[in-house]
Amino acid sequence: MPVTKSAKKAMRQSERKALRGKSVRSRAKTMVVRTEEQVDAGDAEAARAAMILAAKALDKAAAKRKIHPNNAARRKSRLMKKVNQVGKSAS
């Protein structure tokens, strides 16, 4: 636990920032999961639509520095691969 006054204040600030960022990270994760559900269902069009929303949510999280930009890029890349596989198998 913090001892000094400044450390106590830093802890309060950290908690507030974490709380604000939680909704941004949660939304990005939710969008990724929804996209993966569409991929598992084999619905290529719905997966593409969900992918757009997921990419947008990941980009926003990265822009707000709630996740690292490389983390967002990696997740978008992996998700895009899955969505493209559904598109190939459907056609």
Buried (B, 14 or more C-beta within 10 A) or exposed (E): EEEEEEEEEEEEEEEEEEEEBEEBBEBBBEBBEBBBEBBEEEBBEBBBBBBEBBBBBBBBBBEEEBBEEEBBEEBBEEBBEBBBEBBEEEE
